[in-house]
């Protein structure tokens, strides 16, 4: 049940997290997935990640460019657009406000003596 909740929470912020992964420069899907895993968010599979990247690209928040590789398959590299940077700043601020409100609720004493 806890894993189900975590999955639901992640769904709500995955677009924001992927935008955040692109702040350091361009990246490709597998690299983004590894960064999310390293951050403690669990394994994000391609079937979840690539629709997010497509959605961000369609919204004009990121642009993707396919590049052939010298060895192995080519990769699609993504980078933030100016609109993507603005969206990340705005949505990041909204998320931090929401997180602060949830944290306040969870750490304060509620009626009935529960925390």
Buried (B, 14 or more C-beta within 10 A) or exposed (E): EEEEEEEEEBEEBBBBBBBBBBEEEBBBBEBBBBBBEEEEBEEBEEEBBBEBBEBBBEEEBBBBEEEEEEEEEEBBBBBBBEEBBEBBEEBBEEBEEEEEEEEEEEEEEEEEEEE
